[in-house]
């Protein structure tokens, strides 16, 4: 997520590192759903210690985590909006404090939903279902919900990128354009109605977590995950002829295909790491895996700072990102490799910078739980 969210330039981006514009699937479109799939597995493991029993204490812990993650997401959105508004007010004759206050209180343009908010809501829904519903019924909830959402998309023009789409109508009516992604987009990529199938996404991960935790033999785990993953992947691909795979609306086939790929990839990793013992290649990723949410938040803050802090450079003013990318990397790499490769180099350096922080926390065994 850090890599694909931070190219040197969005105009010079290798195709696999960009999202599908509407229908379709790219490697980048797999990252967020894979994260949610693993979150579902983690939710099962977390709730298992409570024996999946309802209690006031368990409920409060779930809700506390939901609220904290949701507010962190809104905090990131507020921080970004504040710096962007502060820069926009540069032309007005305002003192520092008046300018900062006006920027910090620009709540009428604050985006309400986002990646962290979606994680919070889908985790909360899955956790509540996990402690209230017998697990043998959850597959039925998954199937009925996905079918119901498909009918909603069909009857509500949901497969069209249009202001007449039911998803767009609900987002614009409930959230308002100023509180959606970009401030004017027809459809919020983490919108209200698409949160429903996203919650189902986490539930599928939850059920795969049950397979992992209730099976002691790794070969049996691999077999079951591979079977489940293959069924979902092929089902999603075959059904895509009538229900297109689409990340922006989180279509049912997007859920099935990405969850299927996630389960299959997990089975492969269990075979490579746990069965064959090939672990050295994965050491780099362990640093991020220890504090995944914290590192995502930290990377988002760094991105905002690099893109909004302005510094004088010669006879012009550039952002810190501009200084690094335009004045630093482009003169070195562009003449030899072109802008696309230079843009990728910036993204890789940004990942490396974040990895240094993650690795320090990893070596010091500092686990930051949200």
C-alpha positions as CSV (number, residue, x, y, z in Angstrom):
1,X,0.0,0.0,0.0
2,X,2.9,2.3,0.8
3,X,4.5,1.6,-2.6
4,X,1.5,2.2,-4.8
5,X,0.3,5.2,-2.9
6,X,3.5,7.1,-3.3
7,X,4.8,7.3,-6.9
8,X,7.1,10.2,-7.8
9,X,4.3,11.4,-10.2
10,X,0.8,10.0,-10.8
11,X,1.2,11.0,-14.5
12,X,4.1,8.6,-15.0
13,X,3.0,5.4,-13.4
14,X,3.6,1.8,-14.6
15,X,0.2,0.2,-15.3
16,X,0.4,-2.6,-12.7
17,X,1.0,0.0,-10.0
18,X,-2.2,1.8,-10.8
19,X,-5.9,1.0,-10.0
20,X,-8.3,0.0,-12.7
21,X,-10.3,3.0,-13.7
22,X,-13.6,1.2,-13.5
23,X,-14.2,-2.4,-14.3
24,X,-11.2,-4.7,-14.1
25,X,-8.5,-5.8,-11.8
26,X,-4.8,-4.8,-11.5
27,X,-2.2,-6.0,-9.0
28,X,-2.6,-2.8,-7.1
29,X,-6.3,-3.6,-6.7
30,X,-5.4,-6.7,-4.7
31,X,-3.5,-4.9,-1.9
32,X,-6.4,-3.4,0.1
33,X,-8.6,-6.5,-0.1
34,X,-5.7,-8.8,0.9
35,X,-5.2,-6.5,3.9
36,X,-8.9,-6.9,4.8
37,X,-8.8,-10.6,4.3
38,X,-5.9,-11.0,6.7
39,X,-7.7,-8.7,9.1
40,X,-10.6,-11.1,9.1
41,X,-8.2,-14.0,10.0
42,X,-6.7,-11.9,12.8
43,X,-10.2,-11.1,14.1
44,X,-10.9,-14.8,14.4
45,X,-7.6,-15.4,16.2
46,X,-8.3,-12.4,18.5
47,X,-11.8,-13.4,19.4
48,X,-10.9,-17.1,20.0
49,X,-9.3,-16.2,23.3
50,X,-12.8,-15.0,24.4
51,X,-14.3,-18.3,23.2
52,X,-16.5,-16.1,20.9
53,X,-18.8,-15.5,23.8
54,X,-20.8,-12.3,24.2
55,X,-19.9,-10.1,27.2
56,X,-20.1,-6.5,28.0
57,X,-16.3,-6.4,28.3
58,X,-15.7,-8.0,24.9
59,X,-18.3,-5.7,23.3
60,X,-16.7,-2.6,24.8
61,X,-13.2,-3.7,23.6
62,X,-14.5,-4.2,20.1
63,X,-16.3,-0.8,20.0
64,X,-13.2,1.0,21.5
65,X,-11.1,-0.4,18.7
66,X,-13.6,0.6,16.1
67,X,-13.9,4.2,17.4
68,X,-10.1,4.6,17.7
69,X,-9.3,3.3,14.2
70,X,-12.2,5.4,12.7
71,X,-10.9,8.6,14.5
72,X,-7.4,7.9,13.4
73,X,-8.6,7.8,9.8
74,X,-10.5,11.1,10.2
75,X,-7.4,12.5,11.9
76,X,-5.3,11.7,8.8
77,X,-7.9,13.3,6.6
78,X,-8.1,16.4,8.8
79,X,-4.3,16.8,8.9
80,X,-4.1,16.6,5.1
81,X,-7.0,19.0,4.7
82,X,-5.5,21.5,7.2
83,X,-2.1,21.6,5.4
84,X,-3.7,21.9,1.9
85,X,-6.0,24.7,3.1
86,X,-3.1,26.5,4.8
87,X,-1.2,26.5,1.6
88,X,-4.2,27.6,-0.4
89,X,-4.6,30.6,1.9
90,X,-1.1,31.8,1.2
91,X,-2.3,34.5,-1.2
92,X,-4.6,36.0,1.4
93,X,-3.2,38.6,3.8
94,X,-3.6,36.6,7.0
95,X,-1.4,36.3,10.0
96,X,0.0,32.9,10.9
97,X,-2.5,32.1,13.7
98,X,-5.6,33.4,11.7
99,X,-4.5,31.4,8.7
100,X,-3.8,28.3,10.7
101,X,-7.1,28.5,12.6
102,X,-9.0,29.0,9.4
103,X,-7.2,26.0,7.9
104,X,-7.7,23.8,11.0
105,X,-11.4,24.5,11.2
106,X,-12.2,23.8,7.6
107,X,-14.6,21.0,8.7
108,X,-17.1,21.6,5.9
109,X,-14.6,20.0,3.5
110,X,-13.4,17.2,5.7
111,X,-13.7,13.7,4.2
112,X,-15.7,11.4,6.5
113,X,-14.8,8.0,5.1
114,X,-11.5,6.5,4.0
115,X,-9.3,3.4,4.3
116,X,-8.9,3.4,8.0
117,X,-12.6,4.1,8.5
118,X,-13.5,1.2,6.3
119,X,-11.2,-1.0,8.3
120,X,-12.8,0.1,11.5
121,X,-16.4,-0.5,10.3
122,X,-15.8,-3.8,8.7
123,X,-13.8,-5.1,11.6
124,X,-16.6,-4.0,14.0
125,X,-19.3,-5.7,11.9
126,X,-17.3,-8.9,11.6
127,X,-16.4,-9.0,15.3
128,X,-20.0,-8.5,16.4
129,X,-21.2,-11.2,14.0
130,X,-18.4,-13.5,15.2
131,X,-19.6,-13.3,18.9
132,X,-23.3,-13.2,18.2
133,X,-23.9,-15.7,15.4
134,X,-23.0,-19.4,15.3
135,X,-20.2,-19.7,12.9
136,X,-21.9,-22.4,10.8
137,X,-24.4,-19.7,9.8
138,X,-21.8,-17.1,8.7
139,X,-21.4,-18.6,5.2
140,X,-25.1,-18.2,4.6
141,X,-24.9,-14.5,5.8
142,X,-22.0,-14.1,3.3
143,X,-23.9,-15.6,0.4
144,X,-27.2,-13.8,1.1
145,X,-25.5,-10.5,1.6
146,X,-23.5,-10.7,-1.6
147,X,-26.6,-11.7,-3.6
148,X,-28.6,-8.9,-2.1
149,X,-25.9,-6.4,-2.9
150,X,-25.8,-7.7,-6.5
151,X,-29.5,-7.1,-6.8
152,X,-29.1,-3.6,-5.4
153,X,-26.4,-2.8,-8.0
154,X,-28.5,-4.2,-10.8
155,X,-31.7,-2.4,-9.8
156,X,-29.9,0.8,-8.8
157,X,-27.6,1.3,-11.8
158,X,-24.7,0.5,-9.5
159,X,-22.5,-0.8,-12.3
160,X,-22.6,2.6,-14.0
161,X,-20.2,5.4,-13.1
162,X,-23.0,7.9,-12.9
163,X,-24.7,10.3,-10.6
164,X,-27.8,8.2,-11.0
165,X,-26.1,5.2,-9.4
166,X,-27.7,4.2,-6.1
167,X,-24.2,4.2,-4.5
168,X,-23.6,7.8,-5.7
169,X,-27.1,8.9,-4.6
170,X,-26.6,7.5,-1.1
171,X,-23.1,8.9,-0.7
172,X,-24.1,12.4,-1.9
173,X,-27.3,12.5,0.1
174,X,-25.8,11.2,3.4
175,X,-22.2,12.4,3.2
176,X,-22.5,15.4,0.9
177,X,-20.0,16.1,-2.0
178,X,-17.7,18.2,0.2
179,X,-17.3,15.2,2.6
180,X,-16.5,12.7,-0.2
181,X,-13.1,11.7,-1.7
182,X,-11.7,14.6,-3.7
183,X,-14.6,16.9,-2.7
184,X,-16.5,16.5,-6.0
185,X,-16.3,12.8,-7.0
186,X,-19.5,11.2,-8.0
187,X,-18.6,8.1,-6.0
188,X,-16.6,7.7,-2.9
189,X,-14.3,4.6,-3.2
190,X,-14.9,3.8,0.4
191,X,-18.5,4.8,0.3
192,X,-21.4,3.8,2.6
193,X,-23.2,1.0,0.6
194,X,-19.9,-0.6,-0.6
195,X,-19.0,-1.0,3.0
196,X,-21.6,-3.8,3.2
197,X,-19.7,-6.2,0.8
198,X,-16.4,-5.0,2.3
199,X,-17.6,-6.3,5.7
200,X,-18.5,-9.6,4.0
201,X,-14.9,-9.6,2.7
202,X,-13.6,-9.6,6.3
203,X,-16.1,-12.3,7.2
204,X,-14.6,-14.6,4.6
205,X,-11.2,-13.9,6.1
206,X,-12.7,-14.7,9.5
207,X,-13.9,-18.1,8.3
208,X,-10.5,-18.8,6.7
209,X,-9.1,-18.0,10.1
210,X,-11.3,-20.8,11.5
211,X,-9.8,-23.2,9.0
212,X,-6.2,-22.2,10.1
213,X,-6.8,-22.3,13.8
214,X,-8.9,-25.5,13.9
215,X,-6.5,-27.5,11.8
216,X,-3.2,-28.6,13.3
217,X,-1.6,-30.2,10.3
218,X,-0.1,-27.7,7.8
219,X,-0.7,-29.9,4.8
220,X,-4.4,-30.1,5.7
221,X,-4.5,-26.3,6.2
222,X,-2.9,-25.8,2.8
223,X,-5.3,-28.2,1.1
224,X,-8.4,-26.6,2.6
225,X,-7.3,-23.0,1.9
226,X,-6.3,-23.9,-1.6
227,X,-9.7,-25.6,-2.3
228,X,-11.7,-22.7,-0.8
229,X,-9.5,-20.2,-2.6
230,X,-9.8,-21.9,-5.9
231,X,-13.5,-22.2,-5.7
232,X,-13.9,-18.5,-4.8
233,X,-11.5,-17.3,-7.5
234,X,-13.1,-19.3,-10.3
235,X,-16.6,-18.4,-9.1
236,X,-15.7,-14.7,-9.1
237,X,-14.1,-14.9,-12.6
238,X,-17.0,-16.8,-14.1
239,X,-19.7,-14.6,-12.5
240,X,-17.8,-11.5,-13.7
241,X,-19.5,-11.9,-17.1
242,X,-22.7,-10.8,-15.5
243,X,-21.4,-9.0,-12.4
244,X,-18.2,-7.1,-13.4
245,X,-15.2,-7.1,-11.0
246,X,-15.0,-3.6,-9.7
247,X,-13.0,-2.3,-6.7
248,X,-14.7,1.1,-6.6
249,X,-18.1,-0.4,-5.9
250,X,-16.6,-3.5,-4.2
251,X,-18.7,-5.7,-6.4
252,X,-19.6,-9.3,-5.2
253,X,-17.2,-10.7,-7.8
254,X,-14.5,-8.5,-6.6
255,X,-15.0,-9.9,-3.1
256,X,-15.0,-13.5,-4.3
257,X,-12.0,-13.2,-6.7
258,X,-9.7,-11.2,-4.3
259,X,-10.6,-13.4,-1.3
260,X,-10.0,-16.5,-3.4
261,X,-6.6,-15.2,-4.5
262,X,-5.8,-14.2,-0.9
263,X,-6.6,-17.7,0.4
264,X,-4.6,-19.3,-2.3
265,X,-1.6,-17.1,-1.8
266,X,-1.8,-17.7,2.0
267,X,-1.8,-21.5,1.3
268,X,1.3,-21.0,-0.9
269,X,3.1,-18.9,1.8
270,X,2.3,-21.6,4.5
271,X,3.9,-24.2,2.2
272,X,7.0,-22.1,1.4
273,X,7.6,-20.7,4.9
274,X,6.2,-23.3,7.4
275,X,6.6,-26.5,5.4
276,X,9.7,-25.9,3.3
277,X,11.3,-23.5,5.8
278,X,12.3,-20.8,3.3
279,X,12.1,-17.8,5.6
280,X,15.1,-15.6,4.8
281,X,13.4,-13.9,1.8
282,X,10.5,-12.8,4.0
283,X,12.6,-11.1,6.7
284,X,12.2,-7.7,5.0
285,X,8.4,-7.9,5.2
286,X,8.3,-9.0,8.9
287,X,9.2,-5.5,10.0
288,X,6.0,-4.1,8.4
289,X,4.0,-7.1,9.5
290,X,4.6,-6.5,13.2
291,X,3.0,-3.0,13.2
292,X,1.0,-2.9,10.0
293,X,-1.6,-0.3,10.9
294,X,0.9,2.0,12.6
295,X,3.2,1.9,9.6
296,X,0.3,2.6,7.3
297,X,-0.6,5.7,9.4
298,X,3.0,6.8,9.7
299,X,3.5,6.5,5.9
300,X,0.3,8.5,5.4
301,X,1.6,11.3,7.7
302,X,5.0,11.4,5.9
303,X,3.2,11.5,2.5
304,X,1.2,14.5,3.7
305,X,4.2,16.3,5.0
306,X,6.3,15.7,1.9
307,X,3.5,16.9,-0.3
308,X,2.6,20.0,1.6
309,X,5.6,21.5,3.3
310,X,6.9,24.2,0.9
311,X,10.5,25.4,0.8
312,X,12.3,28.0,-1.3
313,X,14.5,26.4,-3.9
314,X,16.5,28.8,-6.1
315,X,14.0,31.2,-7.6
316,X,11.0,29.0,-7.0
317,X,9.1,27.3,-4.2
318,X,8.8,23.6,-4.1
319,X,7.3,21.0,-1.8
320,X,9.7,18.7,-0.1
321,X,8.6,15.9,-2.4
322,X,9.3,18.2,-5.4
323,X,12.9,18.9,-4.1
324,X,13.6,15.2,-3.7
325,X,11.9,14.0,-6.9
326,X,12.2,16.9,-9.4
327,X,15.5,18.3,-8.3
328,X,17.1,15.2,-6.9
329,X,16.0,12.0,-8.7
330,X,15.0,13.3,-12.1
331,X,18.4,14.7,-13.1
332,X,20.0,11.4,-12.1
333,X,17.6,8.7,-13.4
334,X,15.5,10.4,-16.1
335,X,18.1,10.7,-18.8
336,X,19.0,7.0,-18.6
337,X,15.8,5.3,-17.6
338,X,12.9,7.7,-18.2
339,X,10.2,9.3,-16.0
340,X,8.3,6.1,-15.3
341,X,11.3,4.4,-13.8
342,X,12.3,7.6,-11.9
343,X,8.8,7.7,-10.5
344,X,9.2,4.1,-9.3
345,X,12.6,4.9,-7.7
346,X,10.9,7.6,-5.6
347,X,8.3,5.1,-4.4
348,X,10.9,2.5,-3.6
349,X,13.0,5.0,-1.6
350,X,9.9,6.0,0.3
351,X,9.2,2.4,1.2
352,X,12.8,2.0,2.3
353,X,12.6,5.0,4.5
354,X,9.5,3.6,6.2
355,X,11.1,0.2,6.5
356,X,13.9,1.7,8.5
357,X,11.4,2.9,11.1
358,X,9.5,-0.4,11.0
359,X,12.7,-2.3,11.4
360,X,13.8,-0.3,14.4
361,X,10.5,-1.0,16.1
362,X,10.8,-4.7,15.1
363,X,14.4,-5.1,16.5
364,X,13.4,-3.3,19.7
365,X,10.3,-5.5,19.9
366,X,8.0,-2.5,20.1
367,X,4.5,-3.5,19.1
368,X,2.1,-0.6,18.7
369,X,-1.5,-1.8,18.9
370,X,-4.4,0.2,17.7
